[in-house]
Amino acid sequence: MRPDQKRKFGRVDLDVTGFAFGTAPVGNFVREIDEETSDAMFQTAWAQGVRFFDTAPMYGHGLSELRTGQSLRWKKRDDFVLASKVGRLLRPAKRDTIDFSPWTNAAPFTMDFDYSYDGTLRSFEDSLQRLALERIDILFIHDIDVFTRGAEQPEVFRQAMDGCYRALARLRDEKLVKAIGVGVNEWQVCHAALQQRDFDCFLLAGRYTLLEQEALDSFLPLCEARGAAVLVGGGFNSGILATGAKPGARYNYAPAPAAVMEKVAKIEAVCHRFNVPLPAAALQFVVAHPAVPSFCAGTRTVDQLEQNLAWFSHPIPAEFWAELKSQGLLRDDAPVPA
């Protein structure tokens, strides 16, 4: 599909582009991106028809929201969809007192988790101030998963369902936001949240990919039944589906284990046979599911962005997907592009 192709965002009155611009890198994740490069990526995405942007207070301690607002400020507001997140509050502090890791030269704010009702409303107002835009369309409760919170996760999840959710439901009822959801690294947490509360959407990082389709068992069918949209990020499983099974390839932020390397090598062999770039297959597979209207990707350079956009629309024959399934490299029940 084309990056600018519009799709309905689940049951919500929103149309989003199939490609979403993720803004974690412009928060200076791991290494710095200068202001000119950051803005150039926003403008390139816009010129290519991308109209869906995802940010968060966490990204660069507010820097991502500041840059997102700066780059989108003079666009017609009804022409794009904007998502941000709640669950952290930022407070100004001296730079030399802040641990920015893993961000570099971020904005001068400390970050504290806060999943309370009042904290959620404060987070929403603070984000609007940093963005200097009149509205946010989608709000996700951020990082209430085991990956981020470890042993605290069950209690954090309870707090978020009791505090965050009530505040977000109020904002939705008052039409201050159009959709509310959860943004995490584990489909199981999304599934539990949808079973307990009336969420519209989810941001799922890396758990529905060419390598992982367990979400097809229960979570994605429930999303279809409830009309909940899933914005998928991390479609390369943090690296290996972009680089291929080469030495040093990374899977889920760590060196890829032998079994994963072996499976990716087999997928690559099918890619070579059909002249399909592995990253193109990874990107296009994700948005073939009817509950997934959009794929979210963050990049560090304009060249990376343009490459992702090209992969997103690279022609892939139906026989390619059939071959992956026949070799047991893709689940038989996994939806594939038409």
N, C-alpha and C positions, 0 to 999 in steps of 0.2 A: 504494500500500500504506500501511498505518498505520505510524507511527513505532515503535510498540511491538510490531509483528509480528515473531515470532522466526523465525530461519532458521539452518540448520546452517552452521557455519564450516568449509567445505571438508571435509577428511577427519578433522578434529580433533573430539574429543568436547566440543564447545562449541556452545551456541546463543546467537546474538547478535541484538539488535534491528536492524531495517533502518536505523534512524537511530542514528548514534554521535555522542556529544558530544566534540568536539575542544577541547583545553584550551590551545592556543597563545595565544589572546588573553588568558586569565587569567594568563599569565606577563608581562602588561603589554607586549605587542607594540606597538611604536611609541608608544602612549600608555597612561596608567595606567588601570586598572580598580580601584575600591575593593573592600575585602573583602566588603562587604555585597552589592554587585552580583555579584561572583564567586559567592558562595554562593547567591544568589537564582537564578542561572542553573542551577546544579547541581540545586537543589531543584525548579525548574520542569521541567527535563528529566525528573527522576525522577517527578514527578507526572503527566507525560504518558506514562509508561511506558518511557522510554529507560533501557536497562540496559547500555550499552556505552560505555566511556570510554577515551579515548586521551590519553596525556601523554608527557613526555620530559624528561630532565635539561636539555636545551638551552633549553626554554621558560622564559624568565625566569631563567636561571641557577639552576634548581631551584625557583623560586617556583611554577610550575605544579604540580609534584608536591606541594609543601607544601599548596597550596590544594585540590588534588584529594583528598588524604588527609583533610584537615580536613572537607571537605564530605561525604565518603562514610564516614567512620570509624564511625558508629553505625548504618549500614545493615547488614543481614544479608549477610555476605560472599558467600555462595553465590547471592545474588540478582542479582549484576552481574558483568560481564566487564571486566577492566582490562588495558590494554596500555601498555607504556612502551618505552624504547629504550636501546641501548648504543652506545658509540663515543666518548663524551666523559666525562672525569672532572672533577669539581668540587672546588675547594680553597678554603677560607675565606681572605678577604683584606679589607683596608680598602676601604671603598666608594670613596674618592677615588682609589684606584689601579686601579680596574676600568673597562674600556671596555665599557659595557653595550649599545652600539648593536647591533641596532635595538630593544633592550628598554629600558623606562623604569622607573627605581626598582625594579630587580630584586633578587633575593636576593644577599647579599654573598659570592659565590663566583666565582673565575676558572674558565674552561673551557679544557680542552686535549683535543685529539683523542687517542684511545687505542684502537686496534683489536686490541690484544694479547690473548692468552688470559687472563693475570692481570688485565689492565685491565678486561676484560669481566666477570669474576667480581666484581671490586671495584665496578664500576658497578652491577651488579645488587643487591649488598648495600647500597650507598649509597642506591639508589632506594627499597628497602624501608624504610630508616631515615627518609628524608624523608617517604614516604607514611604511615609508621606503620600499615601494613596487613600482614596475615600472608602475602599472596602477590600475585604478578603473574601473570596468565594467559598473556599474549603478550609476547614481546620481539622488537623489530625492530632490526636493525643500521641505524644512522641515517646518512644523508648520505654515501654512498660513490659519489655520482654526479658527472658532469662539471659540472653546474650549481653544485655546492657546492665541489668540489675542483679544478676546472680541469685543468691539465696534470699534476697529481699523481694524477689519478684512477686510472690503470692500476695504479700501485704501491699506492695506498690500497685498491683493490679486492682485490688479491692478499693484502695484510695481513689484510683482513677475512675473506676466505675461509679463510685459514690459521689465524688467531688467534681472532677472534670466533666463527666458526662452530664450532670445536672446543669452545669454552666453552659456547656455547648448546646444542649437541648433548648435552653432559654434563648441563646443567641439565634438559633435556627427558628424558633417560634416567633421571635421578634423580627425575623427576616433580615438580621444583620449579617448572617452567613447563609449560604444555600445548602451546604452539605457538611456533615460532621463524620469523623472516622477515627481510625487508629493507624499509626505508622510505626511499624516494627520490623524485626528481622525474622520472625517466626510465624508461619501460617497458623500454628496451633493457638497462639495468643489472639490472633484475629478471629479465629473460629469461636473461641470462648467468649470474646467480646460480643460477637454477633448473636450468640445464643442468649446472652444476658441483657443486651440493650438494643435500642432501635437505631443502629448506625446506618449511614448511607454509603460509606465507602471505606477503603483501606489502602494504605501504601505499604506494599510488601517488598522488602529488599532481598533479592537473591534466592527466594524459596520456590519460585516457579520458573524453571529454565529448561534448556535442552538436557541438563543433567539431573534435574530434580522435578518430579511430577507428583509427589505424595499429596499435594494440595488438591488433586483431583478426587481423592477418596471421599472427602466430606466437606472441606471448606468451600471450594469453588462451586460445588452443587448447591450449597446453602446460599451462597451469594446470588446465584442465578434465581433461586426460588424467591429470595427476598428483594431482588432488584438492586443489590449492593454492587457498586463498581469497585474494581481493583486496579489501582495504578501500580504497575510493577517496576521496580528499580533493580539495579544489580543483576541485570540479565546476563552478564558475562561471568557470574559467580566470582566476582572480584578479580578476574584476570584471565583465567585459562581459556574461556570461550572466545576471548579476543586474540590471545597470543597463540593458542594451540598448545599441544602437549610437548613443549620444548623445555630443556633444562631450566630450572628456576621458576617454572610456571606456578602461579598462585591460585589457590582455591579457597574461598571463604577466608581471605586475609592471612592465609598460612601456606607454606609449601604444599603443593598438590600431592596427595598420597598416590601410591602406585596404581591402585584400582581405578582412580579417577583419570590418571594419565593414560591408562590403557583404553578406557572407554572413549576419551576424547580423541585418541589416535584413530580409533575405529570410525568415529564420526567424521574426522578429517578425511579419511580415505574415501568415504562416500561423497564428501564435498568435492574432492579432487575429480572424482569420476564424473560429476555433474557440473563442474566448473562453477561451484557456489562458494563464495567466501564464508568461512566458518562464522565470523561475526554477523554476517547478513542473516544466516540461518538462525542464529541465537536471538537476534532482535525480532525477526518476523514471526518466529514461533510463538513468542509470548503474547502478541496481540491477536493471535488467531482464536484465542478463547473468548467466547461471547461475553464473559464477565469482565474482560480486560480491555477497556477502550483505549488505553494509552500506555506507552512505555516511557519511563523517565530516565534520561541519561545526563550525566554531568561530564564536562570536558575541561581541559586545561588550556587548549589553544584553539584558534579558529580552524586550523587544519584538522584537528581531531574532530571537531564538531561537524565540519563538512564531510569528513569520512563517514561518521556515524549516519548522517543524513543520506549519504549515497548507499550505504549498506541497507538502510531501512527500506529503500525502494528498489533494490537489486532484483532482477527477475529470477525466480526460483521455480523450476518445473514441478508439477504435482508428483512426478515419478521419484523425485528426490525424497520427499517425505515418506512415500510408500516404501522405498528401500530402507530407510532408517527403521521403520516399523517391522519390516520383514526380517531384519537382522537383530531385532530385539533391542535396538538402541533408543527406541522411543516407545512409550506406552501405546497400545492399540487404541485406547479410548482418548488419547490426547488430540484435541482439535488442532488441525493444521490449516495453513492459508489455502484459500480456494485456488 
